[in-house]
Structures are given as C-alpha cells and as structure tokens.
C-alpha cells in the first residue's frame, strides 16, 4: 500500500451534480477546469489540487477511496459530511 497519494478533487452538494460532472470529465472535460468552475472547496481555485497526503489527514471515506484508486482514475461520487467529492488520483509513492 502506498504511503502517500497525490490527488485533486472537487466538491458539490448533490450526487446528481457529481455524476453529471463525472460524465463531462469522461467525455473530455479537464478535471482542473471542472473543479475551478463548480467546486465548493477552496482548493477549486487551484484546480482542486490537494498535493500529497498520507492516511489520517483526510476524512475516512475520502481517504479510503483515494488510497484504493489507480493513478489517472476519477472516482465515482464519494459522500462525506461536506458533500459529494470526485477524486482524481495523480500520483502514489511510498
């Protein structure tokens, strides 16, 4: 299991909105552009980039998803107490 992952994310209020945005990304929309346009998280200004993080730094649902993903993958909507996230995994390292 990797020690660090690097991810970007975007945060929206509803699962429906997250699914619509994921479809747009799957059809070629740039993840960072989508994050800048719709994310409710301040990281949206940076295209959703969260940098590298380890286990214990993010809420459990988000962390479990990020650490189980493959580099280059965009997650299905992840529900946390903040809303619905799409996670884009950009790197893993030990």
C-alpha positions as CSV (number, residue, x, y, z in Angstrom):
1,X,0.0,0.0,0.0
2,X,1.4,3.4,-0.9
3,X,2.4,5.8,1.9
4,X,1.5,8.9,0.0
5,X,-1.1,9.7,-2.6
6,X,-1.5,12.9,-4.6
7,X,-5.0,13.9,-5.7
8,X,-7.2,16.6,-6.9
9,X,-10.9,16.8,-6.0
10,X,-14.0,18.8,-6.5
11,X,-16.8,19.1,-4.0
12,X,-20.5,19.6,-4.8
13,X,-23.8,19.4,-2.9
14,X,-25.5,16.5,-4.6
15,X,-24.7,13.1,-6.0
16,X,-26.6,14.0,-9.2
17,X,-24.4,17.0,-9.8
18,X,-21.2,14.9,-9.1
19,X,-22.4,12.3,-11.6
20,X,-23.1,14.9,-14.3
21,X,-19.7,16.4,-13.8
22,X,-18.0,13.0,-13.9
23,X,-19.8,12.3,-17.2
24,X,-18.4,15.6,-18.6
25,X,-14.9,14.7,-17.5
26,X,-15.3,11.2,-19.0
27,X,-16.2,12.9,-22.3
28,X,-13.0,15.0,-22.3
29,X,-13.6,18.0,-19.9
30,X,-10.4,18.9,-18.0
31,X,-10.7,17.9,-14.3
32,X,-9.0,21.1,-13.1
33,X,-11.3,23.3,-15.2
34,X,-14.3,21.5,-13.8
35,X,-13.0,22.0,-10.3
36,X,-12.4,25.7,-10.8
37,X,-16.0,26.1,-12.2
38,X,-18.0,24.1,-9.7
39,X,-16.1,23.1,-6.6
40,X,-17.3,24.3,-3.2
41,X,-13.9,23.7,-1.7
42,X,-11.3,26.5,-1.6
43,X,-8.9,24.1,-3.4
44,X,-11.1,24.6,-6.5
45,X,-9.2,27.8,-7.2
46,X,-6.1,25.6,-7.8
47,X,-8.0,23.1,-10.0
48,X,-8.8,21.0,-6.9
49,X,-5.1,20.1,-6.2
50,X,-4.7,18.8,-2.7
51,X,-1.0,17.8,-3.1
52,X,0.4,14.7,-1.4
53,X,-1.2,13.3,1.8
54,X,-1.0,10.3,4.0
55,X,-3.5,8.3,5.9
56,X,-5.1,10.2,8.7
57,X,-5.1,13.6,7.0
58,X,-8.5,13.3,5.2
59,X,-11.9,12.2,6.3
60,X,-12.2,8.4,6.2
61,X,-14.5,8.0,3.2
62,X,-12.3,10.3,1.1
63,X,-9.1,8.7,2.3
64,X,-10.3,5.1,1.7
65,X,-11.3,6.0,-1.8
66,X,-8.1,7.9,-2.7
67,X,-5.8,5.1,-1.4
68,X,-7.7,2.4,-3.3
69,X,-7.6,4.2,-6.7
70,X,-5.2,3.8,-9.6
71,X,-3.2,6.8,-10.9
72,X,-5.2,8.7,-13.6
73,X,-8.5,7.4,-12.3
74,X,-11.5,9.6,-11.5
75,X,-13.7,8.3,-8.6
76,X,-17.4,7.8,-8.5
77,X,-19.0,10.3,-6.2
78,X,-17.8,9.9,-2.6
79,X,-20.2,11.1,0.1
80,X,-18.7,12.8,3.2
81,X,-20.1,15.2,5.8
82,X,-19.0,18.0,3.4
83,X,-21.0,16.8,0.3
84,X,-20.0,14.8,-2.7
85,X,-16.5,14.6,-4.0
86,X,-15.0,13.5,-7.2
87,X,-11.3,12.5,-6.7
88,X,-8.7,12.5,-9.5
89,X,-5.6,10.5,-8.4
90,X,-2.5,11.9,-9.9
91,X,0.3,10.0,-8.1
92,X,1.2,7.4,-5.5
93,X,4.5,6.9,-3.7
94,X,6.0,5.0,-0.8
